[in-house]
């Protein structure tokens, strides 16, 4: 599977590119570490729109750069 086809992998790459760990992204977005971790591992494949928007905004990317179906 390619990174661009895997939202969890794409999220991990974007976080690494920005040198953000789970706690830092949680702090920026106001989401829990558990939520961020579940998205990074693929436990949750498609977050709610609001959660996805918070993460995309924090990472400075369009929503569909992480989750193509948004």
C-alpha positions as CSV (number, residue, x, y, z in Angstrom):
1,X,0.0,0.0,0.0
2,X,1.3,3.4,-0.9
3,X,1.4,6.2,1.7
4,X,-1.0,8.4,-0.3
5,X,-3.6,5.6,-0.2
6,X,-3.3,5.1,3.6
7,X,-4.6,8.0,5.7
8,X,-2.9,6.7,8.9
9,X,0.5,6.6,7.1
10,X,-0.1,10.0,5.5
11,X,-0.9,11.5,8.9
12,X,2.3,10.0,10.3
13,X,4.4,11.4,7.5
14,X,2.8,14.9,7.8
15,X,3.4,14.9,11.5
16,X,7.0,13.8,11.0
17,X,7.6,16.5,8.4
18,X,6.5,19.1,10.9
19,X,8.3,17.4,13.8
20,X,5.1,17.0,15.8
21,X,4.5,14.1,18.2
22,X,1.1,12.9,19.3
23,X,1.0,15.1,22.4
24,X,1.9,18.2,20.5
25,X,-0.7,17.6,17.8
26,X,-3.3,16.9,20.5
27,X,-2.4,20.2,22.3
28,X,-2.6,22.2,19.0
29,X,-6.0,20.7,18.0
30,X,-7.6,20.3,21.4
31,X,-8.1,16.6,20.7
32,X,-7.1,13.8,23.0
33,X,-3.9,11.9,22.5
34,X,-6.0,8.7,22.2
35,X,-7.8,10.2,19.2
36,X,-4.6,11.2,17.5
37,X,-3.0,7.8,18.2
38,X,-6.0,5.9,16.9
39,X,-5.9,7.9,13.7
40,X,-2.1,7.4,13.3
41,X,-2.4,3.7,13.7
42,X,-5.4,3.3,11.5
43,X,-7.6,2.1,14.4
44,X,-10.0,4.8,13.2
45,X,-9.9,5.1,9.5
46,X,-12.3,8.1,9.0
47,X,-12.7,10.6,11.7
48,X,-15.6,13.0,12.0
49,X,-15.5,16.0,9.8
50,X,-14.8,18.3,12.7
51,X,-11.9,16.2,13.9
52,X,-10.4,15.8,10.4
53,X,-10.7,19.6,9.9
54,X,-8.9,20.4,13.2
55,X,-6.0,18.0,12.2
56,X,-5.7,19.2,8.6
57,X,-5.7,22.9,9.7
58,X,-3.1,22.2,12.4
59,X,-0.9,20.5,9.8
60,X,-1.5,23.2,7.2
61,X,-3.0,20.9,4.5
62,X,-6.3,20.4,2.8
63,X,-8.6,17.9,4.4
64,X,-8.5,15.5,1.4
65,X,-4.7,15.4,1.5
66,X,-5.1,13.1,4.5
67,X,-8.6,11.7,4.0
68,X,-9.4,11.6,0.3
69,X,-13.1,10.9,0.8
70,X,-13.6,14.4,2.4
